[in-house]
Amino acid sequence: VQLQASGGGLVQPGGSLRLSCAASGSIFSFSVMGWYRQAPGKQREWVARITRSDTTNYADSVKGRFTIGRDNAKNAVYLQMNSLKPEDAAVYYCNAISLHDSSNYWGQGTQVTVSS
């Protein structure tokens, strides 16, 4: 299983970015897919997740600004990030947990920079 994250970049405060995490297998083979982030000098933190039944959860710090969803046509999970703040700057990682055996998979990170 491979997860390919993309969509990071430089954006001004208040701007938007859309991250995508494409899976090599069917995204429905995962019980949960989600996004984490890690800022310099900080621990990796959970951002959002979506379950196989489309239940979504968000960290309080992003609730109301970020939206996680599935793009079935692209076999991917996306993270729409609006109203970005400088404190959202981090390397964002996608994560997936196998429905079959609960194996944990990580994609490579994608850098998000929020700066004027």
Disulfide bonds with the S-S distance in Angstrom:
Cys21-Cys94 2.32
